[in-house]
């Protein structure tokens, strides 16, 4: 059985943080420390899915949980499907003195010995800047696509 407890502070608005937590970053710095990330797949409510990703070098392991309880900006997640026999996570996002505090506690069991070693060294990574860049790239792509569609539509009207 393993346990990870971590609290991190950020200079970001709470609303923006919740928006950014709805995407996995495409690129983030990889170092020797395994990275544990999570994404809110739906709005914060009981039954909603949360996706988790463990990145250790070039190995990526994904699993899913479901939100079993929500109290304000704190929520509890239980295993839905994945590499554990038991997985329990408690997440909390609070603003204190203008600083956003993200607290996470993970308890898990039933993992392989290799995964137990990786998980024991893992750190939760939020990568808010990388998530923000993903949203910017998505917005840019959608804008360009709409512009091209409009040009094609206009050229069809005038061609004849």
Order of alpha helices (4+ residues) and beta strands (2+ residues): beta-alpha-beta-beta-beta-beta-beta-beta-alpha-beta-alpha
